[in-house]
Amino acid sequence: MKNLRVYSNKFNIKKNEVHSLVKNLSVELNFSIQTLEINFISGEEIQVINKSYLEHNYTTDIITFNYSTTVKLLDGEIFISVDDAKQNAEKFKVSLSDELVRLIIHGILHLLHFDDKTADDKKIMKRMENKLLSTNKFILL
């Protein structure tokens, strides 16, 4: 997909599958990409980003930076901790690949201005995540 960059130095992510997933999501959610980077990194790396940019000194599964000026033209960066995704997959008894797909969907929803700060917003976002996950089955590893 044009203007999408996928980075994964330490993990064997199938980049072509990530591109296919994002392309499907762009059709389903009606968005285009100005620039989008999806970075698969370690828990240690995401903790450094979380502390440096968000002043949170802990690891997390995903951080999204949105630089978009319009809702339907995405410009942003998504950082996914594969280490945290592994823990989530074990906790929720899903495959690591499904958890990574869910996190990509989650990040793109944030870029489309979905939020999960309040309980109501979290329900709306989770419902959309689940719907998109059910229609987008990709094997990323």
Secondary structure, DSSP 8 states (H G I E B T S, - for coil): -TTEEEE-SSS---HHHHHHHHHHHHHHHT-EEEEEEEEEE-HHHHHHHHHHHH---S--SEEEEE--SBTTEEEEEEEEEHHHHHHHHHHHT--HHHHHHHHHHHHHHHHTT---SSHHHHHHHHHHHHHHHHH------
